[in-house]
Amino acid sequence: MQLIKAGMYAPSAVNKQPWHFILVTDKKLLNKIADVHPHGSMLRQAAAAIVVLGDVTLAHTPDYMPVDCAAATENILLAAHGLGLGAVWVGIHPREERKNALRELFRL
């Protein structure tokens, strides 16, 4: 939960905080994410993953949303390092095929 809080404390345009976080601990779901992401093989050994979702309806403008979510992701990575945890950024945006695959997995 400390890592998600770190993401929530990230700066965002006009402090809109246009993000949602999904904590994934289910091994089957971690494996499915690894199946659809060409650079996500490490998820097969991970204890958990945090999926950072941008919400265009909350963003100041759609153009700022990816930057805002990147700031949240960086905060999560820095917090993980500070706690002595390993972490890696596995990007989805702007790849439509990756975004669509995760939308399907999470029924978004």
C-alpha positions in Angstrom: 0.0 0.0 0.0 3.0 2.3 0.6 3.8 2.1 -3.1 0.3 3.0 -4.2 0.3 6.0 -1.8 3.5 7.2 -3.3 1.9 7.1 -6.7 -1.1 9.0 -5.4 1.2 11.8 -4.1 2.7 12.4 -7.5 2.3 15.9 -9.1 -0.2 16.2 -11.9 -1.5 19.0 -14.1 -3.8 21.3 -12.1 -3.6 18.5 -9.4 -6.3 16.5 -11.3 -4.7 13.2 -10.3 -6.1 11.4 -13.4 -5.1 7.9 -12.4 -6.3 4.7 -10.9 -4.2 1.9 -9.6 -4.8 -1.9 -9.7 -2.7 -4.1 -7.4 -2.3 -7.5 -9.0 -1.2 -10.4 -6.8 -3.0 -13.2 -8.6 -0.3 -15.4 -10.3 -2.6 -16.4 -13.1 -3.3 -12.8 -13.9 0.4 -11.8 -13.7 1.1 -14.6 -16.2 -1.7 -13.4 -18.5 -0.2 -9.9 -18.5 3.2 -11.4 -19.3 1.6 -13.3 -22.2 0.2 -10.1 -23.8 3.2 -7.9 -23.1 6.4 -8.6 -25.1 8.6 -7.2 -22.4 6.7 -8.5 -19.4 8.3 -11.9 -18.8 9.5 -10.8 -15.4 5.9 -10.8 -14.2 6.0 -14.6 -14.1 8.3 -14.4 -11.1 6.9 -11.2 -9.6 5.0 -11.3 -6.3 2.9 -8.4 -7.4 2.4 -5.7 -10.0 0.8 -2.2 -9.9 -1.0 -1.2 -13.0 -1.3 2.5 -13.4 -4.4 3.5 -15.4 -5.0 6.9 -16.8 -8.5 8.3 -16.8 -9.1 10.9 -19.5 -12.3 12.0 -17.8 -10.2 13.2 -14.9 -7.3 14.7 -16.7 -6.8 18.5 -17.1 -6.5 17.7 -20.9 -5.9 14.4 -22.6 -2.4 15.4 -23.6 -1.3 15.8 -20.0 -2.6 12.4 -18.8 0.4 10.3 -20.0 2.8 12.7 -18.3 0.7 12.7 -15.1 0.7 8.9 -15.0 4.4 8.8 -15.7 5.0 10.9 -12.7 2.9 8.5 -10.6 4.8 5.6 -12.0 8.1 7.2 -11.2 7.0 7.9 -7.6 6.1 4.2 -7.2 9.5 3.1 -8.6 11.4 5.5 -6.3 9.4 4.4 -3.3 10.1 0.7 -4.1 13.8 1.5 -4.3 13.6 3.3 -1.0 12.0 0.2 0.6 14.7 -2.1 -0.8 12.3 -3.6 -3.3 13.0 -4.4 -6.9 10.8 -2.8 -9.5 10.6 -2.2 -13.2 8.5 0.0 -15.5 6.8 -2.0 -18.2 5.3 0.5 -20.6 1.9 0.2 -22.3 1.1 3.6 -23.7 1.0 4.5 -26.6 0.8 1.0 -28.0 -2.9 0.4 -28.8 -2.5 -3.4 -29.0 -1.1 -3.5 -25.4 -3.7 -1.1 -24.1 -6.5 -3.2 -25.7 -5.0 -6.4 -24.3 -5.0 -5.0 -20.8 -8.5 -3.5 -21.2 -9.7 -7.0 -22.1 -7.8 -8.7 -19.2 -9.2 -6.2 -16.6 -12.6 -5.8 -18.3 -12.2 -2.1 -18.7 
